[in-house]
Amino acid sequence: MRINFKDIIVFENEDYIVINKPPHVATLSERQADKSESILKLAKEYADDAQVCHRLDKETSGALAIAKNPAAYRHLAMQFEHRKVAKRYHAVVNGSHDFDMIQVYLPIAQKRDGTQVVIDRQKGKEAETIFNTIKVYKKHSLVECMPITGRMHQIRIHLTCLKAPIVCDPTYGGEKIFLSEIKKKAFHLKKDTEELPLIQRVALHAHSLTFSLLNEERLTVEAPYPKDFEVLVKQLEKFS
């Protein structure tokens, strides 16, 4: 299904666009010959000089900043480099956890094939994330994640280090979540039908982004939950 770029914009001025990236869409085209949709491709159709200022994993939804001109891109790139951009993610994780400003400071290295990461105290690059529990359910928790650095899969692996892997993230030990698990009462499926998980991707959403505009005014943009994440949280609320 083709995405209408205008529909996913949550903030726009003459320099920047912040979108609410849908899940399952790559930020950048994965290969030169890749004909599938990417955010960069859609952004360039909308604004000729558009450049994506950071990346979200393909499965991750939420706030993503795009610069509309080279000066805006440089301005935000410097803020990312100097860690002046505040990013807050929401994740649904396995297990009941009460995190209160828990800091994980563990270095991360990419595996040879570049598809996943490991904690590597010798060769890893420094990585830091702060975690706060928003809500505890019976067997799951909704957690706010604040990455200070921006390493690949940083939030995912740091949560696994806290024994709180993200729901539906098998790469880092996160188990699928089923309605039958969280419902207290008997759960009946039609005969010969297989139950599908409540969410079919890593349950991670970039909830807000805070950065300085070219006039140095601080801007915070929030991205509402997409449908799959909203349904997941509502079901957890309902049955907890």
PyRosetta script that sets phi, psi and omega in degrees:
from pyrosetta import init, pose_from_sequence

init()
pose = pose_from_sequence("MRINFKDIIVFENEDYIVINKPPHVATLSERQADKSESILKLAKEYADDAQVCHRLDKETSGALAIAKNPAAYRHLAMQFEHRKVAKRYHAVVNGSHDFDMIQVYLPIAQKRDGTQVVIDRQKGKEAETIFNTIKVYKKHSLVECMPITGRMHQIRIHLTCLKAPIVCDPTYGGEKIFLSEIKKKAFHLKKDTEELPLIQRVALHAHSLTFSLLNEERLTVEAPYPKDFEVLVKQLEKFS")
pose.set_psi(1, 127.3)
pose.set_omega(1, -176.5)
pose.set_phi(2, -73.7)
pose.set_psi(2, 137.4)
pose.set_omega(2, -179.5)
pose.set_phi(3, -88.2)
pose.set_psi(3, 133.4)
pose.set_omega(3, 171.5)
pose.set_phi(4, -87.8)
pose.set_psi(4, 110.9)
pose.set_omega(4, -172.8)
pose.set_phi(5, -56.5)
pose.set_psi(5, -39.9)
pose.set_omega(5, -179.2)
pose.set_phi(6, -58.6)
pose.set_psi(6, -34.1)
pose.set_omega(6, -177.0)
pose.set_phi(7, -68.3)
pose.set_psi(7, -21.4)
pose.set_omega(7, -176.0)
pose.set_phi(8, -102.8)
pose.set_psi(8, 3.4)
pose.set_omega(8, 178.3)
pose.set_phi(9, -77.5)
pose.set_psi(9, 128.7)
pose.set_omega(9, 176.9)
pose.set_phi(10, -111.4)
pose.set_psi(10, -14.8)
pose.set_omega(10, 174.2)
pose.set_phi(11, -153.7)
pose.set_psi(11, 142.0)
pose.set_omega(11, 173.4)
pose.set_phi(12, -153.0)
pose.set_psi(12, 136.5)
pose.set_omega(12, 165.9)
pose.set_phi(13, -135.3)
pose.set_psi(13, -163.1)
pose.set_omega(13, -176.2)
pose.set_phi(14, -71.3)
pose.set_psi(14, -16.1)
pose.set_omega(14, -176.4)
pose.set_phi(15, -109.0)
pose.set_psi(15, -34.1)
pose.set_omega(15, -171.5)
pose.set_phi(16, -132.1)
pose.set_psi(16, 152.6)
pose.set_omega(16, 168.6)
pose.set_phi(17, -125.8)
pose.set_psi(17, 134.2)
pose.set_omega(17, 168.9)
pose.set_phi(18, -115.0)
pose.set_psi(18, 126.2)
pose.set_omega(18, -179.9)
pose.set_phi(19, -110.2)
pose.set_psi(19, 163.4)
pose.set_omega(19, 169.9)
pose.set_phi(20, -102.2)
pose.set_psi(20, 94.6)
pose.set_omega(20, -174.5)
pose.set_phi(21, -64.9)
pose.set_psi(21, 128.3)
pose.set_omega(21, 175.2)
pose.set_phi(22, -71.7)
pose.set_psi(22, 154.4)
pose.set_omega(22, 174.9)
pose.set_phi(23, -66.4)
pose.set_psi(23, 160.8)
pose.set_omega(23, 175.3)
pose.set_phi(24, 69.3)
pose.set_psi(24, 18.1)
pose.set_omega(24, 174.9)
pose.set_phi(25, -121.4)
pose.set_psi(25, 129.2)
pose.set_omega(25, -179.7)
pose.set_phi(26, -71.6)
pose.set_psi(26, 145.6)
pose.set_omega(26, 176.2)
pose.set_phi(27, -68.4)
pose.set_psi(27, -48.5)
pose.set_omega(27, 178.6)
pose.set_phi(28, -117.2)
pose.set_psi(28, 156.8)
pose.set_omega(28, 175.0)
pose.set_phi(29, -61.4)
pose.set_psi(29, 132.7)
pose.set_omega(29, -173.0)
pose.set_phi(30, -71.8)
pose.set_psi(30, -33.5)
pose.set_omega(30, 176.5)
pose.set_phi(31, -141.0)
pose.set_psi(31, 162.6)
pose.set_omega(31, 179.9)
pose.set_phi(32, -55.6)
pose.set_psi(32, -44.8)
pose.set_omega(32, -174.9)
pose.set_phi(33, -81.9)
pose.set_psi(33, 2.2)
pose.set_omega(33, -175.3)
pose.set_phi(34, -67.2)
pose.set_psi(34, 119.5)
pose.set_omega(34, -179.1)
pose.set_phi(35, -93.9)
pose.set_psi(35, -7.9)
pose.set_omega(35, -177.5)
pose.set_phi(36, -73.1)
pose.set_psi(36, 162.6)
pose.set_omega(36, -175.5)
pose.set_phi(37, -69.4)
pose.set_psi(37, 143.2)
pose.set_omega(37, 170.2)
pose.set_phi(38, -135.1)
pose.set_psi(38, 158.8)
pose.set_omega(38, 179.7)
pose.set_phi(39, -61.9)
pose.set_psi(39, -41.8)
pose.set_omega(39, -179.7)
pose.set_phi(40, -59.3)
pose.set_psi(40, -43.5)
pose.set_omega(40, 179.9)
pose.set_phi(41, -60.6)
pose.set_psi(41, -46.8)
pose.set_omega(41, -179.7)
pose.set_phi(42, -64.7)
pose.set_psi(42, -39.6)
pose.set_omega(42, -178.6)
pose.set_phi(43, -65.4)
pose.set_psi(43, -39.6)
pose.set_omega(43, -179.7)
pose.set_phi(44, -69.4)
pose.set_psi(44, -28.2)
pose.set_omega(44, 174.4)
pose.set_phi(45, -69.5)
pose.set_psi(45, -30.5)
pose.set_omega(45, -177.3)
pose.set_phi(46, -84.2)
pose.set_psi(46, -41.7)
pose.set_omega(46, -179.7)
pose.set_phi(47, -140.3)
pose.set_psi(47, 118.9)
pose.set_omega(47, -171.0)
pose.set_phi(48, -50.9)
pose.set_psi(48, -44.4)
pose.set_omega(48, -173.9)
pose.set_phi(49, -92.3)
pose.set_psi(49, 14.5)
pose.set_omega(49, -175.1)
pose.set_phi(50, -58.6)
pose.set_psi(50, 135.6)
pose.set_omega(50, 173.5)
pose.set_phi(51, -134.2)
pose.set_psi(51, 134.3)
pose.set_omega(51, 178.3)
pose.set_phi(52, -77.9)
pose.set_psi(52, 131.6)
pose.set_omega(52, -172.7)
pose.set_phi(53, -88.9)
pose.set_psi(53, -16.7)
pose.set_omega(53, 178.4)
pose.set_phi(54, -160.9)
pose.set_psi(54, 179.9)
pose.set_omega(54, -176.8)
pose.set_phi(55, -124.7)
pose.set_psi(55, 149.8)
pose.set_omega(55, 167.4)
pose.set_phi(56, -119.2)
pose.set_psi(56, 142.8)
pose.set_omega(56, 175.2)
pose.set_phi(57, -55.3)
pose.set_psi(57, 153.9)
pose.set_omega(57, -178.2)
pose.set_phi(58, -52.9)
pose.set_psi(58, -42.9)
pose.set_omega(58, -177.0)
pose.set_phi(59, -77.9)
pose.set_psi(59, -20.6)
pose.set_omega(59, -176.0)
pose.set_phi(60, -78.4)
pose.set_psi(60, 135.4)
pose.set_omega(60, 176.9)
pose.set_phi(61, -100.6)
pose.set_psi(61, 168.9)
pose.set_omega(61, 167.9)
pose.set_phi(62, 119.6)
pose.set_psi(62, -163.2)
pose.set_omega(62, -168.9)
pose.set_phi(63, -65.9)
pose.set_psi(63, 122.7)
pose.set_omega(63, -179.9)
pose.set_phi(64, -137.0)
pose.set_psi(64, 127.2)
pose.set_omega(64, -176.1)
pose.set_phi(65, -94.1)
pose.set_psi(65, 138.1)
pose.set_omega(65, 179.3)
pose.set_phi(66, -129.2)
pose.set_psi(66, 132.2)
pose.set_omega(66, 178.2)
pose.set_phi(67, -93.0)
pose.set_psi(67, 143.2)
pose.set_omega(67, -178.0)
pose.set_phi(68, -98.4)
pose.set_psi(68, -7.4)
pose.set_omega(68, 178.1)
pose.set_phi(69, -151.9)
pose.set_psi(69, 161.0)
pose.set_omega(69, -175.4)
pose.set_phi(70, -59.2)
pose.set_psi(70, -37.4)
pose.set_omega(70, -179.7)
pose.set_phi(71, -64.5)
pose.set_psi(71, -41.3)
pose.set_omega(71, 178.8)
pose.set_phi(72, -65.6)
pose.set_psi(72, -39.4)
pose.set_omega(72, 178.9)
pose.set_phi(73, -62.8)
pose.set_psi(73, -47.9)
pose.set_omega(73, 179.4)
pose.set_phi(74, -59.6)
pose.set_psi(74, -44.4)
pose.set_omega(74, -178.3)
pose.set_phi(75, -58.5)
pose.set_psi(75, -44.6)
pose.set_omega(75, -178.9)
pose.set_phi(76, -78.4)
pose.set_psi(76, -34.6)
pose.set_omega(76, 177.6)
pose.set_phi(77, -59.6)
pose.set_psi(77, -40.5)
pose.set_omega(77, 177.9)
pose.set_phi(78, -64.4)
pose.set_psi(78, -38.5)
pose.set_omega(78, 179.2)
pose.set_phi(79, -65.8)
pose.set_psi(79, -39.3)
pose.set_omega(79, 176.1)
pose.set_phi(80, -63.7)
pose.set_psi(80, -43.9)
pose.set_omega(80, -178.4)
pose.set_phi(81, -61.7)
pose.set_psi(81, -39.4)
pose.set_omega(81, -178.1)
pose.set_phi(82, -94.3)
pose.set_psi(82, 13.4)
pose.set_omega(82, 176.5)
pose.set_phi(83, 56.3)
pose.set_psi(83, 43.4)
pose.set_omega(83, 179.3)
pose.set_phi(84, -101.1)
pose.set_psi(84, 2.0)
pose.set_omega(84, 178.7)
pose.set_phi(85, -100.0)
pose.set_psi(85, 128.8)
pose.set_omega(85, 177.4)
pose.set_phi(86, -98.9)
pose.set_psi(86, 122.7)
pose.set_omega(86, 178.7)
pose.set_phi(87, -117.1)
pose.set_psi(87, 131.3)
pose.set_omega(87, 177.2)
pose.set_phi(88, -124.5)
pose.set_psi(88, 122.5)
pose.set_omega(88, 179.5)
pose.set_phi(89, -110.2)
pose.set_psi(89, 153.7)
pose.set_omega(89, 170.3)
pose.set_phi(90, -114.1)
pose.set_psi(90, 136.1)
pose.set_omega(90, 178.9)
pose.set_phi(91, -134.1)
pose.set_psi(91, 140.8)
pose.set_omega(91, 169.9)
pose.set_phi(92, -97.1)
pose.set_psi(92, 122.6)
pose.set_omega(92, -174.0)
pose.set_phi(93, -117.7)
pose.set_psi(93, 159.0)
pose.set_omega(93, 175.0)
pose.set_phi(94, -73.6)
pose.set_psi(94, 136.4)
pose.set_omega(94, 176.0)
pose.set_phi(95, 93.7)
pose.set_psi(95, 158.2)
pose.set_omega(95, 176.7)
pose.set_phi(96, -93.6)
pose.set_psi(96, 118.1)
pose.set_omega(96, -175.5)
pose.set_phi(97, -133.0)
pose.set_psi(97, 138.6)
pose.set_omega(97, 177.7)
pose.set_phi(98, -114.1)
pose.set_psi(98, 84.2)
pose.set_omega(98, -179.5)
pose.set_phi(99, -90.3)
pose.set_psi(99, 129.6)
pose.set_omega(99, 177.3)
pose.set_phi(100, -128.1)
pose.set_psi(100, 96.7)
pose.set_omega(100, -177.8)
pose.set_phi(101, 52.0)
pose.set_psi(101, 45.3)
pose.set_omega(101, 177.9)
pose.set_phi(102, -77.4)
pose.set_psi(102, 124.9)
pose.set_omega(102, -179.2)
pose.set_phi(103, -103.6)
pose.set_psi(103, 127.3)
pose.set_omega(103, 172.9)
pose.set_phi(104, -110.0)
pose.set_psi(104, 123.6)
pose.set_omega(104, -177.9)
pose.set_phi(105, -127.4)
pose.set_psi(105, 81.8)
pose.set_omega(105, -176.1)
pose.set_phi(106, -132.3)
pose.set_psi(106, 129.8)
pose.set_omega(106, -176.1)
pose.set_phi(107, -71.6)
pose.set_psi(107, 146.1)
pose.set_omega(107, -172.5)
pose.set_phi(108, -120.8)
pose.set_psi(108, 135.5)
pose.set_omega(108, 173.9)
pose.set_phi(109, -125.5)
pose.set_psi(109, 144.2)
pose.set_omega(109, 176.4)
pose.set_phi(110, -79.1)
pose.set_psi(110, 143.5)
pose.set_omega(110, 172.9)
pose.set_phi(111, -69.6)
pose.set_psi(111, 161.9)
pose.set_omega(111, -175.7)
pose.set_phi(112, -50.6)
pose.set_psi(112, -43.7)
pose.set_omega(112, -176.5)
pose.set_phi(113, -77.8)
pose.set_psi(113, -5.1)
pose.set_omega(113, 175.5)
pose.set_phi(114, 74.5)
pose.set_psi(114, 7.7)
pose.set_omega(114, -176.8)
pose.set_phi(115, -94.4)
pose.set_psi(115, -18.2)
pose.set_omega(115, 176.4)
pose.set_phi(116, -148.8)
pose.set_psi(116, 174.0)
pose.set_omega(116, -175.0)
pose.set_phi(117, -125.0)
pose.set_psi(117, 162.7)
pose.set_omega(117, 176.1)
pose.set_phi(118, -134.3)
pose.set_psi(118, 159.3)
pose.set_omega(118, 171.7)
pose.set_phi(119, -80.3)
pose.set_psi(119, 125.3)
pose.set_omega(119, -177.9)
pose.set_phi(120, -138.3)
pose.set_psi(120, 102.1)
pose.set_omega(120, -175.5)
pose.set_phi(121, -70.0)
pose.set_psi(121, -19.1)
pose.set_omega(121, 179.1)
pose.set_phi(122, -87.5)
pose.set_psi(122, -55.1)
pose.set_omega(122, -170.9)
pose.set_phi(123, -104.7)
pose.set_psi(123, -5.4)
pose.set_omega(123, -174.5)
pose.set_phi(124, -71.4)
pose.set_psi(124, 158.0)
pose.set_omega(124, 174.4)
pose.set_phi(125, -90.6)
pose.set_psi(125, 144.0)
pose.set_omega(125, -176.2)
pose.set_phi(126, -58.4)
pose.set_psi(126, 140.8)
pose.set_omega(126, -178.5)
pose.set_phi(127, -147.5)
pose.set_psi(127, 135.4)
pose.set_omega(127, -176.5)
pose.set_phi(128, -139.4)
pose.set_psi(128, 133.1)
pose.set_omega(128, 176.8)
pose.set_phi(129, -138.0)
pose.set_psi(129, 144.2)
pose.set_omega(129, 176.4)
pose.set_phi(130, -114.5)
pose.set_psi(130, 136.0)
pose.set_omega(130, -175.3)
pose.set_phi(131, -122.9)
pose.set_psi(131, 138.1)
pose.set_omega(131, 173.9)
pose.set_phi(132, -133.8)
pose.set_psi(132, 133.9)
pose.set_omega(132, 175.9)
pose.set_phi(133, -77.5)
pose.set_psi(133, 131.8)
pose.set_omega(133, 175.1)
pose.set_phi(134, -91.9)
pose.set_psi(134, -43.2)
pose.set_omega(134, -176.4)
pose.set_phi(135, -154.4)
pose.set_psi(135, 138.2)
pose.set_omega(135, 176.5)
pose.set_phi(136, -107.0)
pose.set_psi(136, 129.7)
pose.set_omega(136, 175.7)
pose.set_phi(137, -106.3)
pose.set_psi(137, -167.0)
pose.set_omega(137, -177.2)
pose.set_phi(138, -63.7)
pose.set_psi(138, -54.4)
pose.set_omega(138, -177.2)
pose.set_phi(139, -123.8)
pose.set_psi(139, 10.6)
pose.set_omega(139, -176.8)
pose.set_phi(140, -142.0)
pose.set_psi(140, 167.5)
pose.set_omega(140, 177.0)
pose.set_phi(141, -141.7)
pose.set_psi(141, 148.8)
pose.set_omega(141, 171.6)
pose.set_phi(142, -100.1)
pose.set_psi(142, 121.6)
pose.set_omega(142, -171.3)
pose.set_phi(143, -123.5)
pose.set_psi(143, 136.6)
pose.set_omega(143, 171.7)
pose.set_phi(144, -90.1)
pose.set_psi(144, 131.3)
pose.set_omega(144, -176.7)
pose.set_phi(145, -120.6)
pose.set_psi(145, 127.5)
pose.set_omega(145, 179.6)
pose.set_phi(146, -119.1)
pose.set_psi(146, 97.0)
pose.set_omega(146, 178.6)
pose.set_phi(147, -76.1)
pose.set_psi(147, 127.3)
pose.set_omega(147, 178.1)
pose.set_phi(148, -85.5)
pose.set_psi(148, -39.4)
pose.set_omega(148, 172.9)
pose.set_phi(149, -100.9)
pose.set_psi(149, 174.4)
pose.set_omega(149, -175.6)
pose.set_phi(150, -126.7)
pose.set_psi(150, 52.1)
pose.set_omega(150, -179.6)
pose.set_phi(151, -78.5)
pose.set_psi(151, 155.5)
pose.set_omega(151, 176.4)
pose.set_phi(152, -59.0)
pose.set_psi(152, 132.3)
pose.set_omega(152, 176.0)
pose.set_phi(153, 55.9)
pose.set_psi(153, 24.1)
pose.set_omega(153, -175.1)
pose.set_phi(154, -58.8)
pose.set_psi(154, -51.1)
pose.set_omega(154, -177.9)
pose.set_phi(155, -61.7)
pose.set_psi(155, -41.9)
pose.set_omega(155, -175.6)
pose.set_phi(156, -62.8)
pose.set_psi(156, -47.5)
pose.set_omega(156, -177.2)
pose.set_phi(157, -75.0)
pose.set_psi(157, -34.5)
pose.set_omega(157, 178.3)
pose.set_phi(158, -65.8)
pose.set_psi(158, -36.1)
pose.set_omega(158, 176.1)
pose.set_phi(159, -66.9)
pose.set_psi(159, -37.7)
pose.set_omega(159, 176.2)
pose.set_phi(160, -61.8)
pose.set_psi(160, -36.3)
pose.set_omega(160, 177.0)
pose.set_phi(161, -63.7)
pose.set_psi(161, -25.7)
pose.set_omega(161, 177.9)
pose.set_phi(162, -91.8)
pose.set_psi(162, 10.9)
pose.set_omega(162, -176.4)
pose.set_phi(163, 59.1)
pose.set_psi(163, 35.4)
pose.set_omega(163, 179.8)
pose.set_phi(164, -134.4)
pose.set_psi(164, 58.5)
pose.set_omega(164, -177.5)
pose.set_phi(165, -62.1)
pose.set_psi(165, 150.9)
pose.set_omega(165, -179.7)
pose.set_phi(166, -70.1)
pose.set_psi(166, 139.4)
pose.set_omega(166, 176.5)
pose.set_phi(167, -53.4)
pose.set_psi(167, 137.0)
pose.set_omega(167, 176.1)
pose.set_phi(168, 62.2)
pose.set_psi(168, 36.3)
pose.set_omega(168, 176.2)
pose.set_phi(169, -123.6)
pose.set_psi(169, 72.7)
pose.set_omega(169, -174.8)
pose.set_phi(170, -59.9)
pose.set_psi(170, -27.8)
pose.set_omega(170, 179.2)
pose.set_phi(171, -55.0)
pose.set_psi(171, -38.7)
pose.set_omega(171, -176.6)
pose.set_phi(172, -116.7)
pose.set_psi(172, 26.8)
pose.set_omega(172, 171.9)
pose.set_phi(173, 86.5)
pose.set_psi(173, 11.7)
pose.set_omega(173, -179.7)
pose.set_phi(174, -84.5)
pose.set_psi(174, 129.0)
pose.set_omega(174, -177.3)
pose.set_phi(175, -89.3)
pose.set_psi(175, 154.5)
pose.set_omega(175, 176.0)
pose.set_phi(176, -66.9)
pose.set_psi(176, 159.1)
pose.set_omega(176, -179.7)
pose.set_phi(177, -123.3)
pose.set_psi(177, 128.6)
pose.set_omega(177, -177.1)
pose.set_phi(178, -118.3)
pose.set_psi(178, 146.4)
pose.set_omega(178, 178.8)
pose.set_phi(179, -59.2)
pose.set_psi(179, -37.7)
pose.set_omega(179, -178.9)
pose.set_phi(180, -60.6)
pose.set_psi(180, -28.4)
pose.set_omega(180, 179.7)
pose.set_phi(181, -71.6)
pose.set_psi(181, -40.6)
pose.set_omega(181, -171.8)
pose.set_phi(182, -93.2)
pose.set_psi(182, -16.0)
pose.set_omega(182, 176.6)
pose.set_phi(183, -75.7)
pose.set_psi(183, 133.2)
pose.set_omega(183, 179.8)
pose.set_phi(184, -73.9)
pose.set_psi(184, -43.3)
pose.set_omega(184, -174.8)
pose.set_phi(185, -78.3)
pose.set_psi(185, 170.4)
pose.set_omega(185, 178.9)
pose.set_phi(186, -56.5)
pose.set_psi(186, 142.4)
pose.set_omega(186, -176.8)
pose.set_phi(187, -119.9)
pose.set_psi(187, 122.4)
pose.set_omega(187, -176.3)
pose.set_phi(188, -114.3)
pose.set_psi(188, 123.6)
pose.set_omega(188, 173.6)
pose.set_phi(189, -101.6)
pose.set_psi(189, 149.6)
pose.set_omega(189, 173.4)
pose.set_phi(190, -59.4)
pose.set_psi(190, 148.2)
pose.set_omega(190, -179.0)
pose.set_phi(191, -56.2)
pose.set_psi(191, 139.3)
pose.set_omega(191, 177.1)
pose.set_phi(192, 63.1)
pose.set_psi(192, 19.9)
pose.set_omega(192, 172.9)
pose.set_phi(193, -111.2)
pose.set_psi(193, 141.9)
pose.set_omega(193, -178.2)
pose.set_phi(194, -94.7)
pose.set_psi(194, 134.9)
pose.set_omega(194, 179.8)
pose.set_phi(195, -73.6)
pose.set_psi(195, 132.7)
pose.set_omega(195, 177.8)
pose.set_phi(196, -94.4)
pose.set_psi(196, 148.8)
pose.set_omega(196, 177.2)
pose.set_phi(197, -63.8)
pose.set_psi(197, 156.8)
pose.set_omega(197, -179.3)
pose.set_phi(198, -66.8)
pose.set_psi(198, -27.7)
pose.set_omega(198, 175.9)
pose.set_phi(199, -137.9)
pose.set_psi(199, 140.2)
pose.set_omega(199, -174.1)
pose.set_phi(200, -112.5)
pose.set_psi(200, 37.5)
pose.set_omega(200, 177.2)
pose.set_phi(201, -159.4)
pose.set_psi(201, 170.6)
pose.set_omega(201, 174.6)
pose.set_phi(202, -58.0)
pose.set_psi(202, 125.0)
pose.set_omega(202, -173.5)
pose.set_phi(203, -82.0)
pose.set_psi(203, 69.7)
pose.set_omega(203, -177.6)
pose.set_phi(204, -132.1)
pose.set_psi(204, 130.9)
pose.set_omega(204, -176.5)
pose.set_phi(205, -135.2)
pose.set_psi(205, 128.0)
pose.set_omega(205, 177.3)
pose.set_phi(206, -78.8)
pose.set_psi(206, 99.6)
pose.set_omega(206, -168.3)
pose.set_phi(207, -78.9)
pose.set_psi(207, -37.3)
pose.set_omega(207, 179.0)
pose.set_phi(208, -152.6)
pose.set_psi(208, 160.4)
pose.set_omega(208, -177.4)
pose.set_phi(209, -139.8)
pose.set_psi(209, 130.1)
pose.set_omega(209, 178.4)
pose.set_phi(210, -124.9)
pose.set_psi(210, 125.9)
pose.set_omega(210, 178.4)
pose.set_phi(211, -152.8)
pose.set_psi(211, 172.8)
pose.set_omega(211, -179.1)
pose.set_phi(212, -96.7)
pose.set_psi(212, 132.8)
pose.set_omega(212, 174.3)
pose.set_phi(213, -73.7)
pose.set_psi(213, 174.9)
pose.set_omega(213, -178.5)
pose.set_phi(214, -60.8)
pose.set_psi(214, -28.2)
pose.set_omega(214, 176.9)
pose.set_phi(215, -86.1)
pose.set_psi(215, 10.3)
pose.set_omega(215, 179.4)
pose.set_phi(216, 72.5)
pose.set_psi(216, 5.6)
pose.set_omega(216, 173.7)
pose.set_phi(217, -70.2)
pose.set_psi(217, 134.1)
pose.set_omega(217, 179.2)
pose.set_phi(218, -80.9)
pose.set_psi(218, 134.9)
pose.set_omega(218, -179.2)
pose.set_phi(219, -122.4)
pose.set_psi(219, 132.8)
pose.set_omega(219, 170.9)
pose.set_phi(220, -117.7)
pose.set_psi(220, 126.6)
pose.set_omega(220, 178.3)
pose.set_phi(221, -119.5)
pose.set_psi(221, 130.2)
pose.set_omega(221, 176.8)
pose.set_phi(222, -104.7)
pose.set_psi(222, 142.6)
pose.set_omega(222, 177.3)
pose.set_phi(223, -112.3)
pose.set_psi(223, 117.8)
pose.set_omega(223, 179.7)
pose.set_phi(224, -61.4)
pose.set_psi(224, 154.9)
pose.set_omega(224, 177.5)
pose.set_phi(225, -60.0)
pose.set_psi(225, 138.8)
pose.set_omega(225, 170.0)
pose.set_phi(226, -72.8)
pose.set_psi(226, 170.0)
pose.set_omega(226, -172.1)
pose.set_phi(227, -54.7)
pose.set_psi(227, -47.2)
pose.set_omega(227, -174.8)
pose.set_phi(228, -63.6)
pose.set_psi(228, -39.5)
pose.set_omega(228, -179.1)
pose.set_phi(229, -71.4)
pose.set_psi(229, -38.7)
pose.set_omega(229, 179.5)
pose.set_phi(230, -64.0)
pose.set_psi(230, -43.5)
pose.set_omega(230, 178.6)
pose.set_phi(231, -61.8)
pose.set_psi(231, -43.8)
pose.set_omega(231, 179.8)
pose.set_phi(232, -58.6)
pose.set_psi(232, -49.1)
pose.set_omega(232, -178.6)
pose.set_phi(233, -65.4)
pose.set_psi(233, -40.3)
pose.set_omega(233, 179.0)
pose.set_phi(234, -62.5)
pose.set_psi(234, -41.2)
pose.set_omega(234, 178.9)
pose.set_phi(235, -66.7)
pose.set_psi(235, -39.7)
pose.set_omega(235, 177.4)
pose.set_phi(236, -63.5)
pose.set_psi(236, -42.3)
pose.set_omega(236, 177.9)
pose.set_phi(237, -60.6)
pose.set_psi(237, -46.8)
pose.set_omega(237, -173.3)
pose.set_phi(238, -62.7)
pose.set_psi(238, -39.3)
pose.set_omega(238, -171.3)
pose.set_phi(239, -107.0)
pose.set_psi(239, 8.5)
pose.set_omega(239, -177.8)
pose.set_phi(240, -89.2)
pose.dump_pdb("model.pdb")
